[in-house]
Every structure is written in structure tokens, then in C-alpha cells.
């Protein structure tokens, strides 16, 4: 299992910049998936949920692989 406290302590400035970029990309993916879903199927919430949960699940899987 991952130790989040250790990961955060060992992050360099570059690591924090990458993390901030990933957070912005995650927010953008959530928004864009909602827009695409609303345009094609008229249901914004389903696309936004997919845009939120899929990157989150991949992130947690990545943490467990550390």
C-alpha cells in the first residue's frame, strides 16, 4: 500500500508542478466529458461522472503500483 505522507514529503518542485498540471487536466477532462455527453446524448452528468471517476481510478491504481 502507498504512503501518501512519504510521497508528499519527497516531492520536488517539479513534482508539485506536475501534480498541479494533472489536477487542472483532471478538471478539464471532467468538464469536457460533460460537454461531449451533453452534446451527443443530452445528459451532461453522465459524461462528467465518467470524466471524474476514470482518471481518479487510474490515479489510485498508479499509487498502488508505486
N, CA, C and O atoms as a Maestro MAE file, in Angstrom:
{
 s_m_m2io_version
 :::
 2.0.0
}

f_m_ct {
 s_m_title
 :::
 protein
 m_atom[264] {
  # First column is atom index #
  i_m_mmod_type
  r_m_x_coord
  r_m_y_coord
  r_m_z_coord
  i_m_residue_number
  s_m_chain_name
  s_m_pdb_residue_name
  s_m_pdb_atom_name
  i_m_atomic_number
  :::
  1 25 0.839 -1.184 0.000 1 A "UNK " " N  " 7
  2 3 0.000 0.000 0.000 1 A "UNK " " CA " 6
  3 2 0.886 1.249 0.000 1 A "UNK " " C  " 6
  4 15 2.006 1.227 0.510 1 A "UNK " " O  " 8
  5 25 0.378 2.320 -0.569 2 A "UNK " " N  " 7
  6 3 1.169 3.529 -0.687 2 A "UNK " " CA " 6
  7 2 1.111 4.357 0.598 2 A "UNK " " C  " 6
  8 15 0.136 4.303 1.348 2 A "UNK " " O  " 8
  9 25 2.170 5.118 0.831 3 A "UNK " " N  " 7
  10 3 2.241 6.011 1.980 3 A "UNK " " CA " 6
  11 2 2.178 7.437 1.441 3 A "UNK " " C  " 6
  12 15 3.184 7.985 0.989 3 A "UNK " " O  " 8
  13 25 0.987 8.031 1.494 4 A "UNK " " N  " 7
  14 3 0.777 9.351 0.911 4 A "UNK " " CA " 6
  15 2 1.646 10.409 1.581 4 A "UNK " " C  " 6
  16 15 2.144 11.315 0.913 4 A "UNK " " O  " 8
  17 25 1.828 10.305 2.874 5 A "UNK " " N  " 7
  18 3 2.651 11.287 3.594 5 A "UNK " " CA " 6
  19 2 4.087 11.256 3.076 5 A "UNK " " C  " 6
  20 15 4.691 12.306 2.860 5 A "UNK " " O  " 8
  21 25 4.633 10.067 2.877 6 A "UNK " " N  " 7
  22 3 6.002 9.936 2.370 6 A "UNK " " CA " 6
  23 2 6.108 10.467 0.943 6 A "UNK " " C  " 6
  24 15 7.085 11.128 0.590 6 A "UNK " " O  " 8
  25 25 5.107 10.178 0.136 7 A "UNK " " N  " 7
  26 3 5.117 10.648 -1.251 7 A "UNK " " CA " 6
  27 2 5.131 12.178 -1.290 7 A "UNK " " C  " 6
  28 15 5.894 12.773 -2.051 7 A "UNK " " O  " 8
  29 25 4.289 12.815 -0.469 8 A "UNK " " N  " 7
  30 3 4.222 14.275 -0.460 8 A "UNK " " CA " 6
  31 2 5.496 14.902 0.087 8 A "UNK " " C  " 6
  32 15 5.922 15.951 -0.395 8 A "UNK " " O  " 8
  33 25 6.113 14.272 1.093 9 A "UNK " " N  " 7
  34 3 7.360 14.798 1.647 9 A "UNK " " CA " 6
  35 2 8.502 14.757 0.643 9 A "UNK " " C  " 6
  36 15 9.344 15.654 0.621 9 A "UNK " " O  " 8
  37 25 8.534 13.728 -0.180 10 A "UNK " " N  " 7
  38 3 9.651 13.532 -1.111 10 A "UNK " " CA " 6
  39 2 9.458 14.247 -2.445 10 A "UNK " " C  " 6
  40 15 10.325 14.161 -3.315 10 A "UNK " " O  " 8
  41 25 8.338 14.952 -2.625 11 A "UNK " " N  " 7
  42 3 8.087 15.623 -3.901 11 A "UNK " " CA " 6
  43 2 8.963 16.866 -4.043 11 A "UNK " " C  " 6
  44 15 9.099 17.664 -3.116 11 A "UNK " " O  " 8
  45 25 9.546 17.005 -5.220 12 A "UNK " " N  " 7
  46 3 10.340 18.197 -5.530 12 A "UNK " " CA " 6
  47 2 9.423 19.273 -6.102 12 A "UNK " " C  " 6
  48 15 8.220 19.059 -6.256 12 A "UNK " " O  " 8
  49 25 9.993 20.412 -6.411 13 A "UNK " " N  " 7
  50 3 9.216 21.489 -7.024 13 A "UNK " " CA " 6
  51 2 8.624 21.041 -8.348 13 A "UNK " " C  " 6
  52 15 7.478 21.359 -8.666 13 A "UNK " " O  " 8
  53 25 9.401 20.309 -9.110 14 A "UNK " " N  " 7
  54 3 8.913 19.787 -10.385 14 A "UNK " " CA " 6
  55 2 7.737 18.845 -10.160 14 A "UNK " " C  " 6
  56 15 6.763 18.874 -10.911 14 A "UNK " " O  " 8
  57 25 7.825 18.023 -9.143 15 A "UNK " " N  " 7
  58 3 6.731 17.113 -8.818 15 A "UNK " " CA " 6
  59 2 5.444 17.850 -8.487 15 A "UNK " " C  " 6
  60 15 4.359 17.436 -8.897 15 A "UNK " " O  " 8
  61 25 5.567 18.954 -7.738 16 A "UNK " " N  " 7
  62 3 4.390 19.753 -7.403 16 A "UNK " " CA " 6
  63 2 3.800 20.409 -8.647 16 A "UNK " " C  " 6
  64 15 2.581 20.514 -8.778 16 A "UNK " " O  " 8
  65 25 4.667 20.849 -9.561 17 A "UNK " " N  " 7
  66 3 4.188 21.455 -10.807 17 A "UNK " " CA " 6
  67 2 3.450 20.415 -11.645 17 A "UNK " " C  " 6
  68 15 2.387 20.695 -12.198 17 A "UNK " " O  " 8
  69 25 4.015 19.223 -11.733 18 A "UNK " " N  " 7
  70 3 3.366 18.139 -12.479 18 A "UNK " " CA " 6
  71 2 2.028 17.785 -11.835 18 A "UNK " " C  " 6
  72 15 1.041 17.573 -12.541 18 A "UNK " " O  " 8
  73 25 1.984 17.718 -10.508 19 A "UNK " " N  " 7
  74 3 0.746 17.405 -9.818 19 A "UNK " " CA " 6
  75 2 -0.317 18.484 -10.084 19 A "UNK " " C  " 6
  76 15 -1.485 18.161 -10.300 19 A "UNK " " O  " 8
  77 25 0.085 19.758 -10.068 20 A "UNK " " N  " 7
  78 3 -0.857 20.841 -10.341 20 A "UNK " " CA " 6
  79 2 -1.377 20.755 -11.774 20 A "UNK " " C  " 6
  80 15 -2.563 20.969 -12.024 20 A "UNK " " O  " 8
  81 25 -0.484 20.440 -12.710 21 A "UNK " " N  " 7
  82 3 -0.896 20.275 -14.104 21 A "UNK " " CA " 6
  83 2 -1.891 19.122 -14.240 21 A "UNK " " C  " 6
  84 15 -2.892 19.245 -14.945 21 A "UNK " " O  " 8
  85 25 -1.619 18.020 -13.576 22 A "UNK " " N  " 7
  86 3 -2.525 16.859 -13.636 22 A "UNK " " CA " 6
  87 2 -3.884 17.192 -13.035 22 A "UNK " " C  " 6
  88 15 -4.913 16.740 -13.538 22 A "UNK " " O  " 8
  89 25 -3.895 17.973 -11.971 23 A "UNK " " N  " 7
  90 3 -5.154 18.380 -11.358 23 A "UNK " " CA " 6
  91 2 -5.974 19.245 -12.313 23 A "UNK " " C  " 6
  92 15 -7.185 19.066 -12.439 23 A "UNK " " O  " 8
  93 25 -5.308 20.180 -12.981 24 A "UNK " " N  " 7
  94 3 -6.002 21.030 -13.960 24 A "UNK " " CA " 6
  95 2 -6.505 20.178 -15.126 24 A "UNK " " C  " 6
  96 15 -7.618 20.387 -15.611 24 A "UNK " " O  " 8
  97 25 -5.692 19.220 -15.579 25 A "UNK " " N  " 7
  98 3 -6.110 18.330 -16.662 25 A "UNK " " CA " 6
  99 2 -7.315 17.479 -16.239 25 A "UNK " " C  " 6
  100 15 -8.210 17.219 -17.044 25 A "UNK " " O  " 8
  101 25 -7.333 17.054 -14.984 26 A "UNK " " N  " 7
  102 3 -8.445 16.262 -14.470 26 A "UNK " " CA " 6
  103 2 -9.734 17.103 -14.462 26 A "UNK " " C  " 6
  104 15 -10.798 16.627 -14.858 26 A "UNK " " O  " 8
  105 25 -9.623 18.334 -14.016 27 A "UNK " " N  " 7
  106 3 -10.794 19.217 -14.003 27 A "UNK " " CA " 6
  107 2 -11.269 19.474 -15.431 27 A "UNK " " C  " 6
  108 15 -12.471 19.470 -15.697 27 A "UNK " " O  " 8
  109 25 -10.331 19.697 -16.347 28 A "UNK " " N  " 7
  110 3 -10.686 19.927 -17.751 28 A "UNK " " CA " 6
  111 2 -11.345 18.687 -18.352 28 A "UNK " " C  " 6
  112 15 -12.316 18.809 -19.099 28 A "UNK " " O  " 8
  113 25 -10.835 17.499 -18.038 29 A "UNK " " N  " 7
  114 3 -11.435 16.265 -18.554 29 A "UNK " " CA " 6
  115 2 -12.863 16.102 -18.055 29 A "UNK " " C  " 6
  116 15 -13.743 15.683 -18.807 29 A "UNK " " O  " 8
  117 25 -13.092 16.429 -16.795 30 A "UNK " " N  " 7
  118 3 -14.443 16.341 -16.240 30 A "UNK " " CA " 6
  119 2 -15.384 17.280 -16.990 30 A "UNK " " C  " 6
  120 15 -16.489 16.890 -17.366 30 A "UNK " " O  " 8
  121 25 -14.946 18.508 -17.206 31 A "UNK " " N  " 7
  122 3 -15.769 19.490 -17.906 31 A "UNK " " CA " 6
  123 2 -16.023 19.072 -19.357 31 A "UNK " " C  " 6
  124 15 -17.157 19.107 -19.835 31 A "UNK " " O  " 8
  125 25 -14.948 18.678 -20.048 32 A "UNK " " N  " 7
  126 3 -15.088 18.331 -21.462 32 A "UNK " " CA " 6
  127 2 -15.937 17.081 -21.677 32 A "UNK " " C  " 6
  128 15 -16.715 17.023 -22.630 32 A "UNK " " O  " 8
  129 25 -15.802 16.092 -20.815 33 A "UNK " " N  " 7
  130 3 -16.639 14.899 -20.940 33 A "UNK " " CA " 6
  131 2 -18.112 15.253 -20.720 33 A "UNK " " C  " 6
  132 15 -18.997 14.691 -21.366 33 A "UNK " " O  " 8
  133 25 -18.363 16.184 -19.806 34 A "UNK " " N  " 7
  134 3 -19.734 16.649 -19.610 34 A "UNK " " CA " 6
  135 2 -20.268 17.354 -20.841 34 A "UNK " " C  " 6
  136 15 -21.421 17.149 -21.222 34 A "UNK " " O  " 8
  137 25 -19.441 18.186 -21.470 35 A "UNK " " N  " 7
  138 3 -19.855 18.892 -22.691 35 A "UNK " " CA " 6
  139 2 -20.134 17.907 -23.829 35 A "UNK " " C  " 6
  140 15 -21.146 18.024 -24.520 35 A "UNK " " O  " 8
  141 25 -19.234 16.935 -24.020 36 A "UNK " " N  " 7
  142 3 -19.412 15.945 -25.094 36 A "UNK " " CA " 6
  143 2 -20.673 15.130 -24.854 36 A "UNK " " C  " 6
  144 15 -21.459 14.900 -25.773 36 A "UNK " " O  " 8
  145 25 -20.859 14.697 -23.618 37 A "UNK " " N  " 7
  146 3 -22.039 13.911 -23.282 37 A "UNK " " CA " 6
  147 2 -23.319 14.712 -23.481 37 A "UNK " " C  " 6
  148 15 -24.318 14.179 -23.962 37 A "UNK " " O  " 8
  149 25 -23.292 15.984 -23.114 38 A "UNK " " N  " 7
  150 3 -24.474 16.835 -23.271 38 A "UNK " " CA " 6
  151 2 -24.792 17.046 -24.748 38 A "UNK " " C  " 6
  152 15 -25.958 17.057 -25.142 38 A "UNK " " O  " 8
  153 25 -23.757 17.213 -25.557 39 A "UNK " " N  " 7
  154 3 -23.956 17.446 -26.990 39 A "UNK " " CA " 6
  155 2 -24.539 16.210 -27.683 39 A "UNK " " C  " 6
  156 15 -25.439 16.326 -28.514 39 A "UNK " " O  " 8
  157 25 -24.024 15.033 -27.339 40 A "UNK " " N  " 7
  158 3 -24.432 13.819 -28.050 40 A "UNK " " CA " 6
  159 2 -25.692 13.182 -27.478 40 A "UNK " " C  " 6
  160 15 -26.534 12.711 -28.242 40 A "UNK " " O  " 8
  161 25 -25.843 13.153 -26.169 41 A "UNK " " N  " 7
  162 3 -26.944 12.418 -25.561 41 A "UNK " " CA " 6
  163 2 -27.858 13.279 -24.700 41 A "UNK " " C  " 6
  164 15 -28.867 12.781 -24.202 41 A "UNK " " O  " 8
  165 25 -27.540 14.535 -24.513 42 A "UNK " " N  " 7
  166 3 -28.383 15.410 -23.722 42 A "UNK " " CA " 6
  167 2 -28.307 15.167 -22.229 42 A "UNK " " C  " 6
  168 15 -29.178 15.606 -21.478 42 A "UNK " " O  " 8
  169 25 -27.262 14.463 -21.791 43 A "UNK " " N  " 7
  170 3 -27.112 14.137 -20.376 43 A "UNK " " CA " 6
  171 2 -25.700 14.511 -19.931 43 A "UNK " " C  " 6
  172 15 -24.768 13.720 -20.078 43 A "UNK " " O  " 8
  173 25 -25.549 15.694 -19.397 44 A "UNK " " N  " 7
  174 3 -24.244 16.221 -19.014 44 A "UNK " " CA " 6
  175 2 -23.640 15.474 -17.826 44 A "UNK " " C  " 6
  176 15 -22.426 15.275 -17.778 44 A "UNK " " O  " 8
  177 25 -24.466 15.059 -16.873 45 A "UNK " " N  " 7
  178 3 -23.969 14.473 -15.630 45 A "UNK " " CA " 6
  179 2 -23.247 13.146 -15.859 45 A "UNK " " C  " 6
  180 15 -22.232 12.880 -15.216 45 A "UNK " " O  " 8
  181 25 -23.753 12.315 -16.761 46 A "UNK " " N  " 7
  182 3 -23.114 11.015 -17.005 46 A "UNK " " CA " 6
  183 2 -21.701 11.183 -17.540 46 A "UNK " " C  " 6
  184 15 -20.783 10.503 -17.082 46 A "UNK " " O  " 8
  185 25 -21.517 12.064 -18.488 47 A "UNK " " N  " 7
  186 3 -20.189 12.309 -19.032 47 A "UNK " " CA " 6
  187 2 -19.256 12.913 -18.006 47 A "UNK " " C  " 6
  188 15 -18.073 12.577 -17.963 47 A "UNK " " O  " 8
  189 25 -19.782 13.805 -17.178 48 A "UNK " " N  " 7
  190 3 -18.951 14.414 -16.143 48 A "UNK " " CA " 6
  191 2 -18.521 13.374 -15.117 48 A "UNK " " C  " 6
  192 15 -17.394 13.418 -14.623 48 A "UNK " " O  " 8
  193 25 -19.407 12.445 -14.795 49 A "UNK " " N  " 7
  194 3 -19.033 11.376 -13.854 49 A "UNK " " CA " 6
  195 2 -17.944 10.487 -14.435 49 A "UNK " " C  " 6
  196 15 -17.010 10.100 -13.733 49 A "UNK " " O  " 8
  197 25 -18.066 10.165 -15.722 50 A "UNK " " N  " 7
  198 3 -17.022 9.364 -16.372 50 A "UNK " " CA " 6
  199 2 -15.712 10.143 -16.388 50 A "UNK " " C  " 6
  200 15 -14.655 9.581 -16.101 50 A "UNK " " O  " 8
  201 25 -15.772 11.427 -16.720 51 A "UNK " " N  " 7
  202 3 -14.575 12.263 -16.742 51 A "UNK " " CA " 6
  203 2 -13.939 12.422 -15.374 51 A "UNK " " C  " 6
  204 15 -12.737 12.669 -15.272 51 A "UNK " " O  " 8
  205 25 -14.736 12.282 -14.316 52 A "UNK " " N  " 7
  206 3 -14.203 12.415 -12.958 52 A "UNK " " CA " 6
  207 2 -13.653 11.093 -12.446 52 A "UNK " " C  " 6
  208 15 -12.535 11.051 -11.933 52 A "UNK " " O  " 8
  209 25 -14.415 10.017 -12.574 53 A "UNK " " N  " 7
  210 3 -14.044 8.767 -11.939 53 A "UNK " " CA " 6
  211 2 -12.967 7.978 -12.680 53 A "UNK " " C  " 6
  212 15 -12.124 7.357 -12.033 53 A "UNK " " O  " 8
  213 25 -12.966 7.979 -13.992 54 A "UNK " " N  " 7
  214 3 -11.966 7.196 -14.728 54 A "UNK " " CA " 6
  215 2 -10.546 7.687 -14.447 54 A "UNK " " C  " 6
  216 15 -9.693 6.864 -14.117 54 A "UNK " " O  " 8
  217 25 -10.244 8.998 -14.562 55 A "UNK " " N  " 7
  218 3 -8.883 9.433 -14.201 55 A "UNK " " CA " 6
  219 2 -8.564 9.182 -12.720 55 A "UNK " " C  " 6
  220 15 -7.423 8.873 -12.377 55 A "UNK " " O  " 8
  221 25 -9.562 9.312 -11.852 56 A "UNK " " N  " 7
  222 3 -9.345 9.063 -10.426 56 A "UNK " " CA " 6
  223 2 -8.986 7.622 -10.145 56 A "UNK " " C  " 6
  224 15 -8.093 7.343 -9.345 56 A "UNK " " O  " 8
  225 25 -9.672 6.712 -10.793 57 A "UNK " " N  " 7
  226 3 -9.373 5.287 -10.617 57 A "UNK " " CA " 6
  227 2 -7.983 4.975 -11.148 57 A "UNK " " C  " 6
  228 15 -7.231 4.230 -10.519 57 A "UNK " " O  " 8
  229 25 -7.635 5.538 -12.298 58 A "UNK " " N  " 7
  230 3 -6.295 5.319 -12.851 58 A "UNK " " CA " 6
  231 2 -5.219 5.889 -11.930 58 A "UNK " " C  " 6
  232 15 -4.149 5.297 -11.789 58 A "UNK " " O  " 8
  233 25 -5.495 7.033 -11.302 59 A "UNK " " N  " 7
  234 3 -4.552 7.634 -10.364 59 A "UNK " " CA " 6
  235 2 -4.327 6.730 -9.151 59 A "UNK " " C  " 6
  236 15 -3.188 6.515 -8.736 59 A "UNK " " O  " 8
  237 25 -5.393 6.211 -8.595 60 A "UNK " " N  " 7
  238 3 -5.270 5.338 -7.420 60 A "UNK " " CA " 6
  239 2 -4.542 4.044 -7.787 60 A "UNK " " C  " 6
  240 15 -3.726 3.554 -7.006 60 A "UNK " " O  " 8
  241 25 -4.823 3.496 -8.942 61 A "UNK " " N  " 7
  242 3 -4.105 2.297 -9.387 61 A "UNK " " CA " 6
  243 2 -2.620 2.615 -9.529 61 A "UNK " " C  " 6
  244 15 -1.770 1.807 -9.156 61 A "UNK " " O  " 8
  245 25 -2.312 3.789 -10.065 62 A "UNK " " N  " 7
  246 3 -0.907 4.202 -10.183 62 A "UNK " " CA " 6
  247 2 -0.231 4.341 -8.831 62 A "UNK " " C  " 6
  248 15 0.940 3.988 -8.687 62 A "UNK " " O  " 8
  249 25 -0.953 4.851 -7.834 63 A "UNK " " N  " 7
  250 3 -0.375 4.970 -6.494 63 A "UNK " " CA " 6
  251 2 -0.078 3.602 -5.894 63 A "UNK " " C  " 6
  252 15 0.944 3.418 -5.233 63 A "UNK " " O  " 8
  253 25 -0.960 2.654 -6.121 64 A "UNK " " N  " 7
  254 3 -0.730 1.313 -5.582 64 A "UNK " " CA " 6
  255 2 0.435 0.619 -6.272 64 A "UNK " " C  " 6
  256 15 1.031 -0.294 -5.703 64 A "UNK " " O  " 8
  257 25 0.770 1.038 -7.492 65 A "UNK " " N  " 7
  258 3 1.885 0.424 -8.208 65 A "UNK " " CA " 6
  259 2 3.229 0.999 -7.766 65 A "UNK " " C  " 6
  260 15 4.273 0.447 -8.113 65 A "UNK " " O  " 8
  261 25 3.226 2.104 -7.000 66 A "UNK " " N  " 7
  262 3 4.489 2.700 -6.531 66 A "UNK " " CA " 6
  263 2 5.193 1.782 -5.559 66 A "UNK " " C  " 6
  264 15 6.269 2.117 -5.062 66 A "UNK " " O  " 8
  :::
 }
 m_bond[263] {
  # First column is bond index #
  i_m_from
  i_m_to
  i_m_order
  :::
  1 1 2 1
  2 2 3 1
  3 3 4 2
  4 3 5 1
  5 5 6 1
  6 6 7 1
  7 7 8 2
  8 7 9 1
  9 9 10 1
  10 10 11 1
  11 11 12 2
  12 11 13 1
  13 13 14 1
  14 14 15 1
  15 15 16 2
  16 15 17 1
  17 17 18 1
  18 18 19 1
  19 19 20 2
  20 19 21 1
  21 21 22 1
  22 22 23 1
  23 23 24 2
  24 23 25 1
  25 25 26 1
  26 26 27 1
  27 27 28 2
  28 27 29 1
  29 29 30 1
  30 30 31 1
  31 31 32 2
  32 31 33 1
  33 33 34 1
  34 34 35 1
  35 35 36 2
  36 35 37 1
  37 37 38 1
  38 38 39 1
  39 39 40 2
  40 39 41 1
  41 41 42 1
  42 42 43 1
  43 43 44 2
  44 43 45 1
  45 45 46 1
  46 46 47 1
  47 47 48 2
  48 47 49 1
  49 49 50 1
  50 50 51 1
  51 51 52 2
  52 51 53 1
  53 53 54 1
  54 54 55 1
  55 55 56 2
  56 55 57 1
  57 57 58 1
  58 58 59 1
  59 59 60 2
  60 59 61 1
  61 61 62 1
  62 62 63 1
  63 63 64 2
  64 63 65 1
  65 65 66 1
  66 66 67 1
  67 67 68 2
  68 67 69 1
  69 69 70 1
  70 70 71 1
  71 71 72 2
  72 71 73 1
  73 73 74 1
  74 74 75 1
  75 75 76 2
  76 75 77 1
  77 77 78 1
  78 78 79 1
  79 79 80 2
  80 79 81 1
  81 81 82 1
  82 82 83 1
  83 83 84 2
  84 83 85 1
  85 85 86 1
  86 86 87 1
  87 87 88 2
  88 87 89 1
  89 89 90 1
  90 90 91 1
  91 91 92 2
  92 91 93 1
  93 93 94 1
  94 94 95 1
  95 95 96 2
  96 95 97 1
  97 97 98 1
  98 98 99 1
  99 99 100 2
  100 99 101 1
  101 101 102 1
  102 102 103 1
  103 103 104 2
  104 103 105 1
  105 105 106 1
  106 106 107 1
  107 107 108 2
  108 107 109 1
  109 109 110 1
  110 110 111 1
  111 111 112 2
  112 111 113 1
  113 113 114 1
  114 114 115 1
  115 115 116 2
  116 115 117 1
  117 117 118 1
  118 118 119 1
  119 119 120 2
  120 119 121 1
  121 121 122 1
  122 122 123 1
  123 123 124 2
  124 123 125 1
  125 125 126 1
  126 126 127 1
  127 127 128 2
  128 127 129 1
  129 129 130 1
  130 130 131 1
  131 131 132 2
  132 131 133 1
  133 133 134 1
  134 134 135 1
  135 135 136 2
  136 135 137 1
  137 137 138 1
  138 138 139 1
  139 139 140 2
  140 139 141 1
  141 141 142 1
  142 142 143 1
  143 143 144 2
  144 143 145 1
  145 145 146 1
  146 146 147 1
  147 147 148 2
  148 147 149 1
  149 149 150 1
  150 150 151 1
  151 151 152 2
  152 151 153 1
  153 153 154 1
  154 154 155 1
  155 155 156 2
  156 155 157 1
  157 157 158 1
  158 158 159 1
  159 159 160 2
  160 159 161 1
  161 161 162 1
  162 162 163 1
  163 163 164 2
  164 163 165 1
  165 165 166 1
  166 166 167 1
  167 167 168 2
  168 167 169 1
  169 169 170 1
  170 170 171 1
  171 171 172 2
  172 171 173 1
  173 173 174 1
  174 174 175 1
  175 175 176 2
  176 175 177 1
  177 177 178 1
  178 178 179 1
  179 179 180 2
  180 179 181 1
  181 181 182 1
  182 182 183 1
  183 183 184 2
  184 183 185 1
  185 185 186 1
  186 186 187 1
  187 187 188 2
  188 187 189 1
  189 189 190 1
  190 190 191 1
  191 191 192 2
  192 191 193 1
  193 193 194 1
  194 194 195 1
  195 195 196 2
  196 195 197 1
  197 197 198 1
  198 198 199 1
  199 199 200 2
  200 199 201 1
  201 201 202 1
  202 202 203 1
  203 203 204 2
  204 203 205 1
  205 205 206 1
  206 206 207 1
  207 207 208 2
  208 207 209 1
  209 209 210 1
  210 210 211 1
  211 211 212 2
  212 211 213 1
  213 213 214 1
  214 214 215 1
  215 215 216 2
  216 215 217 1
  217 217 218 1
  218 218 219 1
  219 219 220 2
  220 219 221 1
  221 221 222 1
  222 222 223 1
  223 223 224 2
  224 223 225 1
  225 225 226 1
  226 226 227 1
  227 227 228 2
  228 227 229 1
  229 229 230 1
  230 230 231 1
  231 231 232 2
  232 231 233 1
  233 233 234 1
  234 234 235 1
  235 235 236 2
  236 235 237 1
  237 237 238 1
  238 238 239 1
  239 239 240 2
  240 239 241 1
  241 241 242 1
  242 242 243 1
  243 243 244 2
  244 243 245 1
  245 245 246 1
  246 246 247 1
  247 247 248 2
  248 247 249 1
  249 249 250 1
  250 250 251 1
  251 251 252 2
  252 251 253 1
  253 253 254 1
  254 254 255 1
  255 255 256 2
  256 255 257 1
  257 257 258 1
  258 258 259 1
  259 259 260 2
  260 259 261 1
  261 261 262 1
  262 262 263 1
  263 263 264 2
  :::
 }
}
